Amino acid sequence: MLSRVANSIYWLNRYIERAENIARFVDVNLNLLLDSAVVDAQQWEPLVLTTGDLEIFRSRYGVATAENVVRFLTYDEKYHNSILSCLLSARENARSIREVISSEMWEQVNSFYFMVKEAAEADPQPELPSFFEAVKMASHQFAGVMAATMSHNEAWHFGRMGRSIERADKTTRILDVKYFIVLPGGVGSPLDELQWIALLRSVSAYEMYRKTCHRISPTDIAKFLIFDREFPRSIQHCLRSTEKSLHLISGNNGLNTWCNPAELKLGKLRSELDFLSIEEVIDYGLHEFLDQTQRRINIVSKEIGDTFMTIDLEAVS
C-alpha cells in the first residue's frame, strides 16, 4: 500500500474520532456544571489543560470562561484541534484518497463537516447539548458506513488503528479532566458521585458499567475505563484492537521473534496493562499514570508513522 494512502486513512479516522471526543469532553463539563458550585475558571481551565494547549488558549482568549473554552474547542478555525478544524482536516484527508474509500464514506465526511461549519456560522448558534449529540451521532455513522462499505483490507486496518489510538488517548484525557475537577468538590461527596456518573455518560459507559458494577465507585470506574477488555472505549480494549490490526498489516502473528518498533512499543504497553492492577495505579497516582499512558500512546503513534509511512505524522497534542 502507498504510504500516502496509509497516512490519509489513518488520520481521517483519527480526526473524526477526535472531533467526537472533543464533543464528549465539553459535554461532560456542561453536565457537571448543572450540579456544581465551582467557580467558572476552576471548572473550565482544566479542560483546556488536559488538551495540552493551555498556552495557546491563554495567548488568544485569556480567561477560561465557559464561552471562551467552548468557542476554542468547538468552532475556532485557527485552533488545529477544534471540532471544526478536525473535520476540515478529515475532509481533506478523505478527498486525497477518494479512489480508496467508498462514496458513502466521502458523503458522510462531507455532510459531517458542513453540519459543523453551518453551526459555527449560524446566528444564534444551536443549543450545545443537541449540537454535541449530533456530532457524536455523525461520528458513529461514519464508523458504521466505513465498516459496512469498505473492504476490510490493509487500508481499513490503518483506519481502525487511527480510531483506536485516538480513542485510547482521549479516554485517558477524559479521566484526567475528572481528576482535576473533583479536587475542589471533595472526594466521596454527593457532588463527587454525580460527577463520576456524568463522566461515565460522557463516554457512553454508564449502562455498561452498571451491568458490570452495581454501585458508583471511583476505583471501579477507573478500573472499568482502563482495563475492561470488552468495553470499546476502555484503554485496554483500544490498545488490543490496535495491536490486532497492526499484526494483520505487518503479517506478524505476535509470536514471531522479530517485531517492528511499533509492535514492540505497543506490545509492551498492552502487556503491562494485562498484569497491572487498579490498586497499583492508585498507589502510583491516577493522574501520573494517565499522563504517562498518554505519552506512551503518542510514542506508539509515532512509531506507526515511522514504520509504515514515509511522510511524518503530525505531533499529537
C-alpha positions in Angstrom: 0.0 0.0 0.0 1.2 3.5 -0.7 2.4 5.4 2.3 0.2 8.4 1.3 -2.9 6.2 1.4 -2.0 4.7 4.8 -1.3 8.1 6.3 -4.5 9.6 5.0 -6.9 6.8 6.1 -5.2 6.7 9.5 -5.6 10.4 10.1 -9.0 10.6 8.5 -10.2 8.2 11.3 -8.2 9.9 14.0 -9.7 13.3 13.2 -13.3 12.0 13.1 -12.8 10.3 16.4 -11.1 13.4 17.8 -14.0 15.6 16.9 -16.4 13.2 18.6 -14.3 13.0 21.7 -13.9 16.8 22.0 -17.7 17.0 21.9 -17.8 14.4 24.7 -15.1 16.4 26.6 -17.1 19.7 26.5 -20.4 17.9 27.0 -19.4 16.3 30.3 -18.2 19.6 31.6 -21.6 21.2 30.7 -23.3 18.3 32.6 -21.1 18.8 35.6 -21.9 22.5 35.8 -25.5 21.7 36.3 -24.7 20.3 39.8 -21.5 22.2 40.6 -21.0 25.4 42.6 -17.3 25.6 41.4 -16.1 28.9 40.1 -16.2 29.1 36.3 -12.4 29.3 35.7 -11.8 26.4 38.1 -14.3 24.3 36.1 -13.1 25.1 32.6 -9.4 25.7 32.7 -8.6 22.0 33.5 -10.5 21.1 30.3 -8.0 23.1 28.2 -5.1 22.0 30.3 -5.6 18.3 29.6 -5.6 19.0 25.8 -2.0 20.2 26.2 -2.9 23.5 24.5 -3.4 25.8 27.6 -0.7 28.3 26.5 -2.3 28.6 23.0 -5.7 29.3 24.7 -4.3 31.9 27.1 -2.5 33.8 24.4 -5.7 34.1 22.4 -8.5 34.1 24.9 -7.1 34.9 28.3 -9.6 33.9 31.0 -11.0 30.3 30.8 -14.7 31.2 30.9 -17.3 28.7 29.6 -17.9 30.8 26.5 -14.2 31.1 25.7 -13.4 27.4 26.1 -16.5 26.3 24.2 -15.6 28.6 21.3 -11.9 27.5 21.4 -12.6 23.8 21.4 -15.6 23.7 19.1 -15.6 26.4 16.4 -12.2 28.0 16.4 -10.8 27.7 12.8 -7.3 28.8 13.9 -7.0 26.1 16.6 -6.0 22.9 14.9 -7.7 20.6 17.4 -11.2 22.3 17.5 -14.1 20.2 16.2 -14.4 22.4 13.1 -10.6 22.1 12.3 -10.6 18.4 12.9 -13.4 17.9 10.4 -11.8 20.1 7.9 -8.6 18.0 8.2 -10.7 14.8 8.0 -12.4 16.1 4.8 -9.1 16.9 3.2 -7.6 13.5 4.0 -10.7 11.9 2.6 -10.5 14.0 -0.5 -6.9 12.8 -1.1 -7.9 9.1 -1.1 -11.3 9.2 -2.9 -10.1 6.3 -5.0 -9.7 4.1 -1.9 -12.7 4.9 0.3 -16.3 4.3 -0.6 -18.5 7.1 -2.0 -20.7 6.7 1.1 -17.7 7.4 3.3 -16.9 10.6 1.4 -20.6 11.7 1.6 -20.7 11.1 5.3 -17.4 13.1 5.9 -18.6 15.9 3.7 -22.0 16.2 5.3 -20.5 16.0 8.8 -18.1 18.9 8.0 -20.8 21.1 6.6 -23.1 20.4 9.6 -20.5 21.8 11.9 -19.5 24.6 9.6 -23.1 25.8 9.3 -23.5 25.6 13.1 -20.4 27.8 13.6 -21.8 30.4 11.2 -25.4 30.3 12.5 -26.9 33.2 14.4 -27.9 32.2 17.0 -25.8 29.0 17.2 -27.6 25.8 18.0 -28.1 24.6 21.6 -24.9 23.0 22.8 -26.3 19.7 24.1 -28.2 18.9 20.9 -25.2 20.0 18.8 -22.8 17.8 20.7 -25.2 14.9 20.4 -25.4 15.4 16.6 -21.5 15.4 16.4 -21.3 12.1 18.3 -24.0 10.5 16.1 -22.3 11.7 12.9 -19.1 10.1 14.1 -20.9 6.8 14.8 -22.5 7.0 11.4 -19.1 7.4 9.7 -17.7 4.4 11.6 -20.7 2.3 10.6 -20.6 3.4 7.0 -16.9 2.6 6.8 -17.4 -0.9 8.4 -20.3 -1.7 6.0 -19.0 -0.3 2.7 -15.2 -0.6 2.7 -13.2 -3.8 2.2 -11.6 -4.9 5.4 -8.1 -4.8 3.8 -4.9 -3.0 4.9 -6.4 0.4 4.3 -9.3 -0.4 6.6 -7.0 -1.7 9.3 -5.0 1.6 9.2 -8.3 3.4 9.7 -9.2 1.2 12.6 -5.8 1.8 14.2 -6.2 5.5 13.9 -9.7 5.4 15.5 -8.5 3.1 18.3 -5.3 5.1 19.1 -7.3 8.3 19.2 -10.0 6.8 21.4 -7.4 5.4 23.9 -5.7 8.8 24.2 -9.0 10.6 24.7 -10.2 8.2 27.4 -7.1 8.9 29.4 -7.8 12.7 29.0 -11.4 12.5 29.9 -10.4 10.6 33.1 -7.8 13.2 33.7 -10.4 16.0 33.4 -12.3 14.3 36.2 -9.1 14.1 38.3 -8.7 17.9 38.2 -12.4 18.8 38.6 -13.1 16.6 41.5 -10.5 18.2 43.8 -12.5 21.3 44.7 -15.7 19.4 45.3 -14.2 16.8 47.6 -13.8 13.0 47.0 -16.7 11.0 48.3 -19.2 13.8 48.5 -22.7 13.6 46.8 -21.4 16.0 44.2 -18.4 13.7 43.5 -20.8 10.8 42.7 -22.8 13.0 40.3 -19.5 13.9 38.6 -18.5 10.3 38.2 -21.9 9.5 36.7 -21.5 12.4 34.3 -18.1 11.1 33.3 -19.5 7.6 32.5 -22.2 9.1 30.4 -19.7 11.2 28.5 -18.0 8.0 27.2 -21.3 6.2 26.8 -20.2 3.9 29.5 -22.9 4.4 32.2 -25.2 1.5 31.3 -22.4 -1.0 30.5 -20.6 0.0 33.8 -23.7 -0.6 35.8 -24.2 -4.0 34.3 -20.7 -4.9 35.5 -20.6 -2.9 38.8 -23.7 -2.1 40.7 -22.5 0.9 42.6 -20.7 4.1 41.7 -17.1 3.7 42.9 -14.3 5.9 41.6 -11.9 3.0 41.8 -14.2 0.6 39.9 -14.9 3.3 37.3 -11.2 3.9 36.7 -10.7 0.1 36.5 -13.5 -0.3 34.0 -12.3 2.5 31.7 -8.7 1.4 31.9 -8.7 -2.4 32.0 -12.0 -3.7 30.7 -11.3 -5.8 27.6 -14.9 -5.8 26.3 -16.0 -2.2 26.5 -15.0 -0.4 23.2 -13.8 2.8 24.9 -11.6 1.3 27.6 -7.9 1.9 27.1 -7.1 -1.8 27.1 -9.7 -2.6 24.5 -8.5 0.1 22.2 -4.9 -1.0 22.5 -5.8 -4.6 21.8 -7.8 -3.5 18.8 -4.8 -1.5 17.5 -2.5 -4.4 18.1 -4.7 -6.8 16.1 -4.8 -4.5 13.1 -1.0 -3.8 13.4 -0.3 -7.6 13.3 -2.5 -8.1 10.3 -0.8 -5.3 8.4 2.7 -6.5 9.2 1.9 -10.2 8.8 3.2 -10.8 12.3 1.1 -13.1 14.4 2.5 -11.6 17.6 4.6 -14.7 18.3 7.5 -14.1 15.9 10.9 -13.3 17.4 11.2 -10.1 15.2 8.7 -7.3 15.5 8.8 -3.8 14.0 9.3 -0.9 16.5 5.6 0.0 16.5 4.7 -3.6 17.5 7.3 -3.6 20.2 6.2 -0.4 21.8 2.5 -1.2 21.6 3.0 -4.8 22.7 4.9 -3.7 25.8 2.3 -1.1 26.8 -0.6 -3.5 26.2 1.1 -6.4 28.1 2.0 -4.2 31.0 -1.7 -3.3 31.4 -2.5 -7.1 31.3 -0.5 -7.5 34.5 -1.3 -4.2 36.2 -3.9 -3.8 38.9 -6.1 -0.8 39.7 -4.6 -0.8 43.2 -1.1 -0.3 41.7 -2.4 2.5 39.5 -4.0 4.3 42.5 -0.8 3.9 44.6 1.3 5.3 41.7 -1.2 8.1 41.2 -4.1 8.1 38.7 -3.1 11.4 37.2 0.6 10.3 36.9 -0.5 7.0 35.3 -2.8 8.7 32.8 -0.2 11.3 31.9 2.4 8.6 31.3 0.0 6.4 29.3 -0.8 9.4 27.1 2.9 9.9 26.3 3.3 6.2 25.5 0.3 6.2 23.2 1.8 9.1 21.4 5.1 7.2 21.0 3.2 4.2 19.6 1.5 6.5 17.0 4.9 8.0 16.0 6.3 4.5 15.6 3.4 3.5 13.4 4.1 6.5 11.2 7.9 5.9 11.1 7.4 2.2 10.3 4.7 2.4 7.6 4.6 6.0 6.3 7.4 7.8 4.7 5.8 11.2 5.4 5.9 12.3 9.0 2.8 12.1 11.1 1.9 15.4 12.9 2.6 15.6 16.6 -0.5 14.6 18.6 -1.4 17.2 21.2 
